[in-house]
Amino acid sequence: MKRLLQTLLGISLLAAIASADTDSFTFKNNTGQDANDLHIEWSRGVKVTKNDKFGKYTDTEKSRSDFSKGEVKNGDSCEVTVTYDGTDPKVKSFYWTKDGKNIGNGSLKNDMSGVSMSSTDGLTTVTLSTAAGTIRTYLPQDIRAGDTISGTVIMTPDPTNQNPGSTLTGTVVELGNSKHNSKNTTLIAGIGAVALTQLIFRDSGGNKIGSCEIPIGNSNLPPIDPSKIIIGQSGHPLTVPFNGDPSKPITASVGNTQVPVLAGTPRNLVLGTPNGVTGLVDININCDGETTDLKAGMINLKLSAPKTTLMKGEQTQLHVEVSGLQGLPESAFPIPIRIENTTPSIVRIADSTDPTVVYLQFNRADMNANGVAEKVVMLQSEMTGAFLLNGSVEKGKCGATRTILKIEKLAKGGNEKDGYTVIVRRDTWIGTCRLDKGHGGSHTYSWKKDKGGEDEVSTFKTKKERDDFYKSMEEAKAKIEAEMK
């Protein structure tokens, strides 16, 4: 069981894990002096969204951040949160100044830690990287206000760490009403009536060394349809329905193999799954003596290409092979597969309107006698280099759209002589449903401004007429904004 847990949590998943678009970094002042400025050089361009020590922040270059109008005492830390698109940013260097004078460069090995977050397969993974090692916290992706949840904390010391004062021993992970230490791997937490909660990491002295905001009730994961068979990818986390208390002792098995419960809510459990288990398998869950039996279709997904380095203008075929389809009932099909191109500057997916992603469907008729099916995706090289694509079992997004004219400007003025006026500007916004294809219930939209409108001036003879119209526009504005939430 322990070996399986380590294998499951240590493998490089083939699933198309979207890079976290928000990271937090903690910078420690070990200069021996109090500092009133911090200067950071990043490996790529980032946008700083907040910090906890400085009142002023400037970008002198795309990959450089300068902080001032604050103070970080010797031995204290500053936490910086950034957003970005694409590859995770790294800190190339940083240094502290006092009254404009450099008082010491930070050590990337000992004076900083970084926090990153990603969500996939129903699991949210928060990773804290420090000089002493790595702490990974696995939480359910679907957390709602009032939930009691379970998660898993894995602490992995860095074998190359030569600093005896830098250790993971005594590190505490805080979430909701829970404080978890390194003595066990299971995290149990109660979530209050909040929209966000913080996952906080503290060292043995109680000092905050990193944190990450966890959204509550905003995962937009569609509910599991109990009438359909669960489809999962061998060796990847699997979300299964659950109706119970995740804080109670829970054991689970997939096939004949006992597997770890990585995270849970009163509605779902996220299980680790062993490599190599395919086909129609039995799942058994035992929660404090009460058992539940389920079935799941487990598949293997393999991507291959004759060449993984192309010259500019060259084409190649990406072979997408799905195995383990034998024995699956008709209701399991079609099997949805998402292929993501993580190197769009090198290659594009030739058969897709989106050069970075394509969705495939595997039907029963596609498989051979051994339960294996294969499809081919053409790739076109944009420039010379090596490329990388990932595959996952995923339905793809619904993609339904809706257009709204949102009132962005509303003002009233005028006088009795010239007439009373109301100025309204309506901008066009387009919403795209971000739920999975085939979801139940209403659409949930992500909104993006399409184009701005022009000011419309309405003139009225009396102040009452103007005020009545203005009030109706206020009500319309509030209604539209409520619909867009």
Rosetta blueprint (number, residue, H / E / L):
1 M L
2 K H
3 R H
4 L H
5 L H
6 Q H
7 T H
8 L H
9 L H
10 G H
11 I L
12 S L
13 L L
14 L L
15 A L
16 A L
17 I L
18 A L
19 S L
20 A L
21 D L
22 T E
23 D E
24 S E
25 F E
26 T E
27 F E
28 K E
29 N L
30 N L
31 T L
32 G L
33 Q L
34 D L
35 A E
36 N L
37 D E
38 L E
39 H E
40 I E
41 E E
42 W E
43 S L
44 R L
45 G L
46 V L
47 K E
48 V E
49 T E
50 K E
51 N E
52 D L
53 K L
54 F E
55 G E
56 K E
57 Y E
58 T E
59 D E
60 T E
61 E E
62 K L
63 S L
64 R E
65 S E
66 D E
67 F E
68 S E
69 K E
70 G E
71 E L
72 V E
73 K L
74 N L
75 G L
76 D L
77 S E
78 C E
79 E E
80 V E
81 T E
82 V E
83 T E
84 Y L
85 D L
86 G L
87 T L
88 D L
89 P L
90 K L
91 V E
92 K E
93 S E
94 F E
95 Y E
96 W E
97 T E
98 K E
99 D L
100 G L
101 K E
102 N E
103 I E
104 G E
105 N E
106 G L
107 S L
108 L L
109 K L
110 N L
111 D L
112 M E
113 S E
114 G E
115 V E
116 S E
117 M E
118 S E
119 S E
120 T E
121 D L
122 G L
123 L E
124 T E
125 T E
126 V E
127 T E
128 L E
129 S E
130 T E
131 A L
132 A L
133 G E
134 T E
135 I E
136 R E
137 T E
138 Y E
139 L E
140 P E
141 Q L
142 D L
143 I L
144 R L
145 A L
146 G L
147 D L
148 T E
149 I E
150 S E
151 G E
152 T E
153 V E
154 I E
155 M E
156 T E
157 P E
158 D L
159 P L
160 T L
161 N L
162 Q L
163 N L
164 P L
165 G L
166 S L
167 T L
168 L L
169 T L
170 G L
171 T L
172 V E
173 V E
174 E E
175 L E
176 G L
177 N L
178 S E
179 K E
180 H E
181 N L
182 S L
183 K L
184 N L
185 T L
186 T E
187 L E
188 I E
189 A E
190 G E
191 I L
192 G L
193 A L
194 V L
195 A L
196 L E
197 T E
198 Q E
199 L E
200 I E
201 F E
202 R E
203 D L
204 S L
205 G L
206 G L
207 N L
208 K E
209 I E
210 G E
211 S E
212 C E
213 E E
214 I E
215 P E
216 I L
217 G L
218 N L
219 S L
220 N L
221 L L
222 P L
223 P L
224 I L
225 D L
226 P L
227 S L
228 K L
229 I L
230 I E
231 I E
232 G E
233 Q E
234 S L
235 G L
236 H L
237 P L
238 L E
239 T E
240 V E
241 P E
242 F L
243 N L
244 G L
245 D L
246 P L
247 S L
248 K L
249 P L
250 I E
251 T E
252 A E
253 S E
254 V E
255 G L
256 N L
257 T E
258 Q E
259 V E
260 P L
261 V E
262 L E
263 A E
264 G E
265 T L
266 P L
267 R L
268 N E
269 L E
270 V E
271 L E
272 G L
273 T L
274 P L
275 N L
276 G L
277 V L
278 T L
279 G E
280 L E
281 V E
282 D E
283 I E
284 N E
285 I E
286 N E
287 C E
288 D L
289 G L
290 E E
291 T E
292 T E
293 D E
294 L E
295 K E
296 A E
297 G E
298 M E
299 I E
300 N E
301 L E
302 K E
303 L E
304 S E
305 A L
306 P L
307 K L
308 T L
309 T E
310 L E
311 M L
312 K L
313 G L
314 E L
315 Q E
316 T E
317 Q E
318 L E
319 H E
320 V E
321 E E
322 V E
323 S E
324 G L
325 L L
326 Q L
327 G L
328 L L
329 P L
330 E H
331 S H
332 A H
333 F L
334 P L
335 I E
336 P E
337 I E
338 R E
339 I E
340 E E
341 N E
342 T L
343 T L
344 P L
345 S L
346 I L
347 V E
348 R E
349 I E
350 A L
351 D L
352 S L
353 T L
354 D L
355 P L
356 T L
357 V E
358 V E
359 Y E
360 L E
361 Q E
362 F E
363 N L
364 R H
365 A H
366 D H
367 M L
368 N L
369 A L
370 N L
371 G L
372 V L
373 A E
374 E E
375 K E
376 V E
377 V E
378 M E
379 L E
380 Q E
381 S E
382 E L
383 M L
384 T L
385 G E
386 A E
387 F L
388 L L
389 L E
390 N E
391 G E
392 S E
393 V E
394 E L
395 K L
396 G L
397 K E
398 C L
399 G L
400 A L
401 T E
402 R E
403 T E
404 I E
405 L E
406 K E
407 I E
408 E E
409 K E
410 L E
411 A E
412 K E
413 G E
414 G E
415 N E
416 E L
417 K L
418 D L
419 G E
420 Y E
421 T E
422 V E
423 I E
424 V E
425 R E
426 R E
427 D E
428 T E
429 W E
430 I E
431 G E
432 T E
433 C E
434 R L
435 L L
436 D E
437 K L
438 G L
439 H L
440 G L
441 G L
442 S L
443 H L
444 T L
445 Y E
446 S E
447 W E
448 K E
449 K E
450 D E
451 K E
452 G L
453 G L
454 E L
455 D E
456 E E
457 V E
458 S E
459 T E
460 F E
461 K L
462 T L
463 K H
464 K H
465 E H
466 R H
467 D H
468 D H
469 F H
470 Y H
471 K H
472 S H
473 M H
474 E H
475 E H
476 A H
477 K H
478 A H
479 K H
480 I H
481 E H
482 A H
483 E H
484 M L
485 K L
